[in-house]
Amino acid sequence: MTRAEVRRAEREKKRGEAVYHISTAELEKIKMDVTQDAVNKAIDIALALPILAIRDEFKFGEVRLQRVLDRVADLKDSMKRGYVSLDDLLDTLEEETGIRLGGNHD
């Protein structure tokens, strides 16, 4: 650390504020980790709600619920590979069931 950095750190310490020095790469990794955690939590919520509703309303057990989750995983894989888009899935759902999800898909 240079003298100026040392003085700045000492001033910050006196104010009770912690000073951290991290690289841009470290900051980007932290941002990516936080983003991934948020995505994982959103996926858990998005899956848990309908799975519990299906179990409660239709009395699905572990085997049928696992089949639903497996099918969801297949659809997710198809999206990841570019075979279908979210708009494709939303359009199909609306056309085949009359149920409209999402905001402004065409």
Buried (B, 14 or more C-beta within 10 A) or exposed (E): EEEEEEEEBEEEEEEEEEEEEEEEEEEEEEEEEEEEEEEEEEEEEEBEEEBEEBBEEEEBEEEEBEEBEEEBEEEEEBBEEEEBEEEEBBBEBBEEEEEEEEEEBE
